[in-house]
Amino acid sequence: MTHQQWLFSYDEWAQAPSMSQLSLGDEALERKKMCAFIDCIGKRLQLDQDDIRTAKALAHRFYMRHSFRSYNYHEVGATILALMGKVGCEYRGIDHVAKTCVSKRLEGEQRTKEMDKWIECIMSKELIVLESLAFDFSVEHPHSYALDYVSKLYTHEPCYDQLLSCAFMYCDWW
């Protein structure tokens, strides 16, 4: 597979499955909430920042092929994080992801039932996520380009660290 399949024009993005069901603002809000969920759970799982960024990019790819109304972003996000735990540098099992997704307020049997639901949910979504992503987990992140650009142009500036931080925040915006 080429990376070109994951580059979308504005017109293609406007034709994403969710766009027929949600306004532009609502679709963007769903994507933002999805990224916040992935970020939160990914950090609690102690995943590497690159793995979290990759999980977000994969989730965006998934929703270029499926609607937010058809697939809950919590479930898709958890599934992608479980898959990242399998292909990333450090293994995170489905049970670890499920345990992290379960509310800390639940205790005992209620917590166990909720964890079992998450495990079943993740397992039931794995294949559809893998197929939708064409089994392609490679993502070229813009951070190396931002680092090169800021380093070449602003290395001797007193605000270099701030510029680099802003550039990285822009890359992580979604």
N, CA, C and O of each residue as an XYZ file, in Angstrom:
696
protein
N       0.837     -1.186      0.000
C       0.000      0.000      0.000
C       0.879      1.247      0.000
O       1.956      1.273      0.596
N       0.406      2.240     -0.661
C       1.142      3.495     -0.666
C       0.559      4.436      0.374
O      -0.593      4.301      0.789
N       1.371      5.382      0.779
C       0.902      6.377      1.734
C      -0.089      7.333      1.059
O      -0.846      8.030      1.735
N      -0.076      7.357     -0.267
C      -0.971      8.251     -1.001
C      -2.441      7.966     -0.692
O      -3.266      8.878     -0.735
N      -2.776      6.717     -0.381
C      -4.169      6.397     -0.094
C      -4.672      7.110      1.149
O      -5.880      7.206      1.363
N      -3.758      7.611      1.970
C      -4.145      8.276      3.209
C      -4.040      9.795      3.137
O      -4.206     10.481      4.146
N      -3.765     10.320      1.947
C      -3.742     11.764      1.758
C      -5.059     12.162      1.108
O      -5.405     11.671      0.034
N      -5.787     13.052      1.763
C      -7.122     13.405      1.301
C      -7.211     14.882      0.967
O      -6.710     15.733      1.702
N      -7.850     15.168     -0.138
C      -8.123     16.559     -0.490
C      -9.300     17.041      0.355
O      -9.980     16.248      1.006
N      -9.525     18.338      0.333
C     -10.665     18.880      1.069
C     -11.961     18.271      0.542
O     -12.850     17.936      1.325
N     -12.075     18.126     -0.778
C     -13.296     17.551     -1.361
C     -13.512     16.113     -0.909
O     -14.644     15.710     -0.641
N     -12.433     15.337     -0.822
C     -12.554     13.956     -0.340
C     -12.951     13.936      1.133
O     -13.786     13.133      1.549
N     -12.349     14.822      1.911
C     -12.690     14.900      3.327
C     -14.149     15.291      3.509
O     -14.828     14.785      4.403
N     -14.625     16.189      2.661
C     -16.027     16.623      2.743
C     -16.989     15.489      2.384
O     -18.181     15.568      2.682
N     -16.477     14.438      1.747
C     -17.287     13.286      1.377
C     -17.150     12.127      2.374
O     -17.676     11.040      2.134
N     -16.457     12.351      3.472
C     -16.303     11.301      4.496
C     -17.688     10.848      4.952
O     -18.621     11.650      4.985
N     -17.830      9.575      5.304
C     -19.148      9.038      5.669
C     -19.905      9.836      6.729
O     -21.129      9.938      6.651
N     -19.225     10.393      7.696
C     -19.908     11.150      8.750
C     -20.482     12.467      8.242
O     -21.421     13.005      8.828
N     -19.926     12.980      7.162
C     -20.330     14.302      6.684
C     -21.772     14.323      6.170
O     -22.388     15.387      6.105
N     -22.308     13.168      5.808
C     -23.711     13.132      5.365
C     -24.663     13.113      6.571
O     -25.869     13.303      6.414
N     -24.121     12.885      7.765
C     -24.937     12.773      8.977
C     -24.664     13.879      9.995
O     -25.495     14.149     10.861
N     -23.512     14.508      9.890
C     -23.103     15.528     10.855
C     -22.703     16.802     10.122
O     -22.285     16.759      8.965
N     -22.833     17.915     10.792
C     -22.331     19.161     10.225
C     -20.808     19.139     10.295
O     -20.223     18.317     11.001
N     -20.185     20.027      9.574
C     -18.728     20.131      9.582
C     -18.208     20.335     11.007
O     -17.234     19.703     11.416
N     -18.865     21.219     11.756
C     -18.455     21.494     13.132
C     -18.636     20.295     14.045
O     -17.780     20.016     14.885
N     -19.751     19.581     13.885
C     -20.005     18.403     14.726
C     -19.024     17.280     14.411
O     -18.570     16.573     15.310
N     -18.700     17.121     13.134
C     -17.747     16.081     12.744
C     -16.368     16.410     13.318
O     -15.677     15.526     13.823
N     -15.974     17.670     13.241
C     -14.686     18.095     13.795
C     -14.670     17.900     15.320
O     -13.651     17.506     15.887
N     -15.794     18.175     15.972
C     -15.890     17.978     17.417
C     -15.746     16.499     17.779
O     -15.074     16.164     18.755
N     -16.369     15.618     17.005
C     -16.227     14.173     17.245
C     -14.768     13.753     17.117
O     -14.268     12.974     17.928
N     -14.087     14.269     16.098
C     -12.667     13.945     15.914
C     -11.838     14.459     17.090
O     -10.925     13.776     17.555
N     -12.151     15.644     17.561
C     -11.415     16.221     18.685
C     -11.632     15.393     19.956
O     -10.682     15.123     20.691
N     -12.880     14.992     20.213
C     -13.176     14.164     21.388
C     -12.500     12.800     21.267
O     -12.002     12.260     22.256
N     -12.483     12.246     20.057
C     -11.835     10.964     19.815
C     -10.340     11.069     20.149
O      -9.786     10.194     20.814
N      -9.703     12.130     19.689
C      -8.277     12.320     19.961
C      -8.007     12.518     21.443
O      -7.012     12.017     21.967
N      -8.880     13.240     22.119
C      -8.717     13.441     23.564
C      -8.824     12.109     24.302
O      -8.066     11.852     25.237
N      -9.767     11.263     23.879
C      -9.919      9.941     24.492
C      -8.658      9.106     24.272
O      -8.130      8.514     25.213
N      -8.183      9.060     23.039
C      -6.984      8.276     22.724
C      -5.789      8.803     23.513
O      -4.995      8.024     24.039
N      -5.666     10.111     23.593
C      -4.570     10.721     24.334
C      -4.630     10.336     25.817
O      -3.619      9.957     26.408
N      -5.807     10.438     26.400
C      -5.997     10.128     27.822
C      -5.674      8.663     28.122
O      -4.885      8.369     29.020
N      -6.282      7.757     27.375
C      -6.061      6.327     27.620
C      -4.630      5.944     27.268
O      -4.009      5.160     27.986
N      -4.098      6.483     26.175
C      -2.721      6.191     25.782
C      -1.723      6.592     26.853
O      -0.766      5.866     27.120
N      -1.946      7.752     27.469
C      -1.053      8.200     28.548
C      -1.194      7.310     29.775
O      -0.202      6.978     30.424
N      -2.435      6.924     30.093
C      -2.642      6.033     31.241
C      -2.011      4.665     30.999
O      -1.598      3.987     31.940
N      -1.939      4.264     29.721
C      -1.279      3.005     29.367
C       0.241      3.160     29.308
O       0.968      2.182     29.131
N       0.708      4.390     29.457
C       2.126      4.732     29.368
C       2.714      4.370     28.002
O       3.846      3.899     27.898
N       1.913      4.604     26.961
C       2.415      4.400     25.610
C       3.345      5.544     25.236
O       3.201      6.665     25.726
N       4.273      5.254     24.385
C       5.184      6.250     23.847
C       4.361      7.319     23.096
O       3.333      7.002     22.498
N       4.814      8.569     23.130
C       4.076      9.656     22.480
C       3.900      9.401     20.984
O       2.864      9.750     20.420
N       4.898      8.798     20.334
C       4.759      8.480     18.908
C       3.661      7.446     18.675
O       2.942      7.516     17.679
N       3.530      6.485     19.593
C       2.463      5.493     19.467
C       1.094      6.146     19.633
O       0.145      5.785     18.936
N       0.986      7.101     20.548
C      -0.276      7.808     20.741
C      -0.605      8.634     19.498
O      -1.749      8.648     19.043
N       0.392      9.316     18.955
C       0.187     10.095     17.720
C      -0.242      9.180     16.579
O      -1.134      9.519     15.802
N       0.392      8.034     16.487
C       0.045      7.086     15.424
C      -1.379      6.588     15.613
O      -2.125      6.473     14.640
N      -1.767      6.292     16.843
C      -3.135      5.836     17.116
C      -4.154      6.893     16.680
O      -5.194      6.555     16.115
N      -3.864      8.152     16.937
C      -4.766      9.226     16.513
C      -4.867      9.280     14.992
O      -5.960      9.409     14.442
N      -3.729      9.183     14.320
C      -3.734      9.215     12.848
C      -4.524      8.031     12.291
O      -5.278      8.181     11.329
N      -4.351      6.865     12.890
C      -5.087      5.682     12.434
C      -6.587      5.850     12.647
O      -7.389      5.426     11.815
N      -6.962      6.465     13.756
C      -8.383      6.710     14.019
C      -8.963      7.677     12.985
O     -10.084      7.485     12.514
N      -8.205      8.710     12.635
C      -8.660      9.623     11.580
C      -8.841      8.874     10.261
O      -9.811      9.102      9.539
N      -7.906      7.983      9.952
C      -8.022      7.175      8.733
C      -9.287      6.318      8.773
O     -10.025      6.236      7.791
N      -9.526      5.683      9.914
C     -10.702      4.823     10.052
C     -11.970      5.603      9.737
O     -12.841      5.117      9.015
N     -12.072      6.813     10.280
C     -13.290      7.601     10.080
C     -13.352      8.293      8.718
O     -14.318      9.000      8.429
N     -12.354      8.100      7.895
C     -12.481      8.500      6.491
C     -13.211      7.410      5.702
O     -13.630      7.624      4.564
N     -13.354      6.248      6.323
C     -14.042      5.130      5.671
C     -15.338      4.738      6.370
O     -16.154      4.012      5.802
N     -15.533      5.213      7.598
C     -16.718      4.866      8.373
C     -17.268      6.097      9.077
O     -16.562      7.086      9.274
N     -18.514      6.020      9.445
C     -19.189      7.127     10.098
C     -19.055      7.050     11.615
O     -18.985      5.967     12.196
N     -19.021      8.219     12.237
C     -19.039      8.273     13.698
C     -20.348      7.721     14.242
O     -20.390      7.232     15.371
N     -21.403      7.792     13.464
C     -22.703      7.265     13.891
C     -22.724      5.735     13.866
O     -23.470      5.110     14.620
N     -21.909      5.139     13.005
C     -21.873      3.673     12.891
C     -20.917      3.025     13.887
O     -21.136      1.897     14.328
N     -19.849      3.752     14.237
C     -18.832      3.198     15.131
C     -18.485      4.220     16.197
O     -18.031      5.322     15.889
N     -18.701      3.853     17.449
C     -18.427      4.710     18.595
C     -16.919      4.959     18.695
O     -16.122      4.022     18.650
N     -16.541      6.233     18.829
C     -15.108      6.553     18.850
C     -14.390      6.016     20.084
O     -13.181      5.790     20.028
N     -15.098      5.803     21.206
C     -14.453      5.189     22.372
C     -14.038      3.753     22.036
O     -12.929      3.322     22.350
N     -14.948      3.030     21.398
C     -14.676      1.635     21.053
C     -13.584      1.526     19.999
O     -12.686      0.692     20.113
N     -13.658      2.364     18.980
C     -12.636      2.343     17.922
C     -11.290      2.777     18.496
O     -10.262      2.166     18.203
N     -11.294      3.824     19.309
C     -10.051      4.292     19.924
C      -9.413      3.234     20.792
O      -8.202      3.022     20.722
N     -10.209      2.563     21.615
C      -9.682      1.495     22.474
C      -9.124      0.349     21.632
O      -8.086     -0.224     21.963
N      -9.812      0.022     20.553
C      -9.344     -1.053     19.673
C      -8.017     -0.682     19.027
O      -7.102     -1.502     18.963
N      -7.914      0.543     18.553
C      -6.661      0.983     17.934
C      -5.532      0.994     18.961
O      -4.407      0.607     18.646
N      -5.821      1.431     20.176
C      -4.791      1.411     21.215
C      -4.355     -0.017     21.546
O      -3.175     -0.272     21.788
N      -5.309     -0.941     21.555
C      -4.952     -2.347     21.791
C      -4.070     -2.865     20.654
O      -3.104     -3.591     20.888
N      -4.409     -2.488     19.432
C      -3.581     -2.892     18.288
C      -2.202     -2.235     18.367
O      -1.193     -2.869     18.059
N      -2.158     -0.966     18.779
C      -0.863     -0.288     18.947
C      -0.038     -0.991     20.018
O       1.186     -1.069     19.915
N      -0.706     -1.498     21.037
C      -0.012     -2.237     22.080
C       0.604     -3.523     21.559
O       1.561     -4.042     22.134
N       0.052     -4.032     20.469
C       0.600     -5.254     19.869
C       1.749     -4.956     18.907
O       2.703     -5.730     18.822
N       1.663     -3.842     18.183
C       2.671     -3.551     17.160
C       3.699     -2.525     17.613
O       4.715     -2.344     16.942
N       3.462     -1.842     18.743
C       4.385     -0.829     19.238
C       5.603     -1.462     19.888
O       5.782     -2.680     19.880
N       6.420     -0.610     20.441
C       7.657     -1.082     21.068
C       7.403     -1.894     22.333
O       8.126     -2.848     22.621
N       6.382     -1.514     23.079
C       6.090     -2.197     24.326
C       4.697     -2.829     24.261
O       3.713     -2.148     23.969
N       4.621     -4.120     24.532
C       3.360     -4.851     24.448
C       2.379     -4.405     25.523
O       2.729     -4.289     26.697
N       1.141     -4.158     25.096
C       0.021     -3.892     26.010
C      -1.109     -4.816     25.571
O      -1.627     -4.680     24.462
N      -1.489     -5.742     26.421
C      -2.535     -6.693     26.069
C      -3.918     -6.063     26.082
O      -4.117     -4.981     26.633
N      -4.864     -6.749     25.472
C      -6.244     -6.271     25.428
C      -6.776     -6.071     26.839
O      -7.477     -5.096     27.112
N      -6.442     -6.991     27.733
C      -6.936     -6.865     29.107
C      -6.405     -5.601     29.780
O      -7.107     -4.979     30.577
N      -5.170     -5.224     29.460
C      -4.574     -4.009     30.016
C      -5.315     -2.770     29.493
O      -5.602     -1.846     30.254
N      -5.621     -2.760     28.193
C      -6.357     -1.643     27.601
C      -7.764     -1.581     28.195
O      -8.239     -0.508     28.568
N      -8.426     -2.739     28.280
C      -9.782     -2.778     28.837
C      -9.801     -2.272     30.274
O     -10.671     -1.487     30.651
N      -8.856     -2.715     31.057
C      -8.767     -2.290     32.460
C      -8.588     -0.775     32.552
O      -9.140     -0.133     33.446
N      -7.828     -0.218     31.639
C      -7.580      1.224     31.632
C      -8.827      1.996     31.212
O      -9.040      3.119     31.668
N      -9.642      1.413     30.356
C     -10.860      2.074     29.886
C     -11.985      2.056     30.919
O     -12.872      2.909     30.895
N     -11.944      1.091     31.813
C     -13.006      0.960     32.814
C     -12.889      2.077     33.841
O     -11.795      2.421     34.288
N     -14.019      2.628     34.198
C     -14.065      3.698     35.187
C     -13.470      3.246     36.509
O     -13.738      2.137     36.973
N     -12.669      4.101     37.108
C     -12.067      3.779     38.407
C     -13.091      3.778     39.529
O     -12.818      3.287     40.625
N     -14.275      4.330     39.256
C     -15.321      4.370     40.291
C     -15.979      3.013     40.502
O     -16.569      2.763     41.553
N     -15.879      2.137     39.507
C     -16.506      0.824     39.626
C     -15.638     -0.094     40.485
O     -14.411     -0.001     40.477
N     -16.301     -0.978     41.225
C     -15.574     -1.903     42.080
C     -16.162     -3.307     41.969
O     -17.306     -3.482     41.549
N     -15.383     -4.281     42.344
C     -15.840     -5.661     42.440
C     -16.396     -6.235     41.163
O     -15.816     -6.092     40.086
N     -17.563     -6.904     41.307
C     -18.188     -7.598     40.178
C     -18.587     -6.630     39.065
O     -18.502     -6.967     37.884
N     -19.017     -5.445     39.440
C     -19.412     -4.452     38.449
C     -18.210     -4.070     37.573
O     -18.345     -3.919     36.358
N     -17.060     -3.917     38.185
C     -15.828     -3.580     37.452
C     -15.435     -4.735     36.528
O     -15.043     -4.508     35.384
N     -15.539     -5.973     37.022
C     -15.192     -7.152     36.221
C     -16.106     -7.267     35.004
O     -15.628     -7.551     33.906
N     -17.414     -7.050     35.177
C     -18.361     -7.119     34.062
C     -18.051     -6.050     33.014
O     -18.094     -6.316     31.813
N     -17.743     -4.854     33.473
C     -17.426     -3.760     32.553
C     -16.133     -4.060     31.790
O     -16.024     -3.778     30.597
N     -15.170     -4.627     32.487
C     -13.913     -4.989     31.825
C     -14.148     -6.070     30.775
O     -13.578     -6.009     29.685
N     -14.978     -7.053     31.093
C     -15.315     -8.101     30.125
C     -15.995     -7.515     28.889
O     -15.742     -7.961     27.770
N     -16.861     -6.513     29.091
C     -17.521     -5.844     27.959
C     -16.501     -5.171     27.051
O     -16.586     -5.268     25.827
N     -15.531     -4.486     27.663
C     -14.503     -3.807     26.877
C     -13.653     -4.817     26.099
O     -13.330     -4.585     24.934
N     -13.292     -5.927     26.734
C     -12.483     -6.949     26.054
C     -13.241     -7.487     24.850
O     -12.678     -7.601     23.761
N     -14.522     -7.821     25.041
C     -15.334     -8.334     23.934
C     -15.481     -7.282     22.835
O     -15.403     -7.605     21.650
N     -15.691     -6.046     23.221
C     -15.837     -4.955     22.265
C     -14.572     -4.800     21.421
O     -14.645     -4.716     20.195
N     -13.422     -4.762     22.076
C     -12.154     -4.605     21.364
C     -11.928     -5.773     20.417
O     -11.542     -5.579     19.264
N     -12.169     -6.984     20.902
C     -11.966     -8.164     20.052
C     -12.917     -8.167     18.862
O     -12.541     -8.591     17.770
N     -14.140     -7.700     19.062
C     -15.116     -7.698     17.970
C     -14.823     -6.615     16.930
O     -15.283     -6.709     15.792
N     -14.067     -5.597     17.313
C     -13.774     -4.496     16.394
C     -12.413     -4.630     15.707
O     -12.148     -3.936     14.726
N     -11.560     -5.502     16.205
C     -10.200     -5.589     15.669
C     -10.159     -5.816     14.164
O      -9.435     -5.117     13.454
N     -10.913     -6.768     13.676
C     -10.848     -7.105     12.257
C     -11.358     -5.970     11.381
O     -10.740     -5.659     10.362
N     -12.476     -5.343     11.755
C     -13.007     -4.244     10.950
C     -12.031     -3.075     10.938
O     -11.873     -2.409      9.914
N     -11.376     -2.820     12.064
C     -10.381     -1.742     12.107
C      -9.189     -2.098     11.223
O      -8.740     -1.277     10.424
N      -8.680     -3.308     11.363
C      -7.540     -3.733     10.546
C      -7.857     -3.664      9.052
O      -7.058     -3.153      8.267
N      -9.018     -4.176      8.664
C      -9.406     -4.138      7.254
C      -9.593     -2.710      6.764
O      -9.180     -2.374      5.654
N     -10.211     -1.870      7.582
C     -10.450     -0.479      7.189
C      -9.148      0.285      7.012
O      -9.061      1.201      6.194
N      -8.147     -0.094      7.777
C      -6.837      0.552      7.676
C      -5.929     -0.157      6.669
O      -4.753      0.181      6.533
N      -6.491     -1.139      5.970
C      -5.736     -1.934      4.993
C      -4.478     -2.535      5.650
O      -3.448     -2.705      4.997
N      -4.581     -2.849      6.930
C      -3.486     -3.427      7.711
C      -2.240     -2.540      7.675
O      -1.128     -3.016      7.905
N      -2.426     -1.272      7.389
C      -1.311     -0.318      7.245
C      -1.200      0.531      8.514
O      -2.035      1.398      8.771
N      -0.163      0.269      9.295
C       0.051      0.997     10.538
C       1.198      1.997     10.425
O       1.611      2.591     11.421
N       1.703      2.177      9.226
C       2.802      3.130      9.076
C       2.231      4.532      8.888
O       1.356      4.769      8.055
N       2.754      5.438      9.686
C       2.318      6.828      9.647
C       3.566      7.698      9.626
O       4.469      7.533     10.446
N       3.605      8.611      8.691
C       4.707      9.566      8.646
C       4.246     10.823      9.386
O       3.360     11.542      8.925
N       4.853     11.068     10.520
C       4.458     12.202     11.348
C       5.167     13.477     10.896
O       6.295     13.419     10.406
N       4.514     14.624     11.056
C       5.107     15.892     10.606
C       6.156     16.467     11.562
O       6.791     17.473     11.247
N       6.340     15.844     12.714
C       7.222     16.410     13.733
C       8.675     16.534     13.261
O       9.350     17.509     13.590
N       9.158     15.549     12.493
C      10.551     15.628     12.024
C      10.717     16.800     11.056
O      11.759     17.455     11.041
N       9.683     17.062     10.247
C       9.739     18.206      9.336
C       9.727     19.517     10.115
O      10.455     20.451      9.776
N       8.904     19.587     11.153
C       8.839     20.793     11.991
C      10.190     21.031     12.670
O      10.672     22.163     12.722
N      10.795     19.969     13.185
C      12.103     20.090     13.837
C      13.149     20.594     12.850
O      13.910     21.509     13.164
N      13.190     20.000     11.657
C      14.151     20.438     10.636
C      13.948     21.901     10.276
O      14.909     22.668     10.211
N      12.724     22.281     10.045
C      12.405     23.651      9.634
C      12.796     24.655     10.714
O      13.488     25.632     10.429
N      12.364     24.424     11.936
C      12.665     25.351     13.032
C      14.170     25.382     13.287
O      14.730     26.447     13.544
N      14.827     24.229     13.218
C      16.270     24.170     13.464
C      17.058     24.933     12.408
O      18.019     25.631     12.732
N      16.658     24.804     11.152
C      17.371     25.490     10.068
C      17.195     27.004     10.134
O      18.137     27.751      9.871
N      16.014     27.450     10.478
C      15.722     28.883     10.410
C      15.898     29.639     11.719
O      16.174     30.839     11.707
N      15.742     28.958     12.841
C      15.673     29.694     14.108
C      16.604     29.174     15.202
O      16.388     29.485     16.374
N      17.620     28.403     14.863
C      18.490     27.807     15.869
C      19.094     28.844     16.814
O      19.213     28.595     18.014
N      19.468     29.988     16.288
C      20.157     30.983     17.108
C      19.215     32.006     17.740
O      19.668     32.961     18.371
N      17.935     31.812     17.577
C      16.961     32.729     18.174
C      16.806     32.416     19.666
O      16.838     31.250     20.059
N      16.640     33.439     20.490
C      16.461     33.188     21.932
C      15.162     32.439     22.246
O      15.031     31.826     23.306
N      14.224     32.494     21.335
C      12.935     31.835     21.585
C      12.836     30.489     20.855
O      11.735     30.006     20.593
N      13.990     29.883     20.525
C      14.016     28.620     19.777
C      13.144     27.541     20.432
O      12.337     26.899     19.760
N      13.312     27.348     21.737
C      12.555     26.301     22.436
C      11.054     26.552     22.352
O      10.272     25.618     22.174
N      10.657     27.812     22.480
C       9.237     28.154     22.389
C       8.709     27.916     20.981
O       7.603     27.405     20.803
N       9.509     28.292     19.974
C       9.087     28.064     18.582
C       8.934     26.575     18.297
O       7.967     26.152     17.663
N       9.884     25.793     18.766
C       9.810     24.352     18.551
C       8.604     23.764     19.267
O       7.906     22.914     18.715
N       8.357     24.210     20.483
C       7.195     23.745     21.240
C       5.894     24.090     20.504
O       4.987     23.263     20.413
N       5.815     25.304     19.988
C       4.617     25.721     19.229
C       4.455     24.889     17.965
O       3.346     24.490     17.613
N       5.570     24.631     17.283
C       5.512     23.826     16.060
C       5.003     22.418     16.373
O       4.181     21.876     15.633
N       5.485     21.829     17.462
C       5.034     20.496     17.848
C       3.568     20.512     18.278
O       2.820     19.585     17.968
N       3.160     21.552     18.984
C       1.744     21.650     19.368
C       0.864     21.734     18.125
O      -0.212     21.138     18.080
N       1.319     22.469     17.125
C       0.560     22.558     15.884
C       0.454     21.171     15.230
O      -0.604     20.792     14.728
N       1.562     20.427     15.245
C       1.548     19.075     14.666
C       0.598     18.155     15.438
O       0.001     17.247     14.860
N       0.463     18.392     16.733
C      -0.391     17.551     17.592
C      -1.802     18.075     17.720
O      -2.595     17.530     18.488
N      -2.133     19.123     16.984
C      -3.402     19.798     17.170
C      -4.571     18.835     17.220
O      -5.428     18.955     18.096
N      -4.627     17.889     16.308
C      -5.715     16.917     16.321
C      -5.385     15.886     17.348
O      -6.156     14.948     17.552
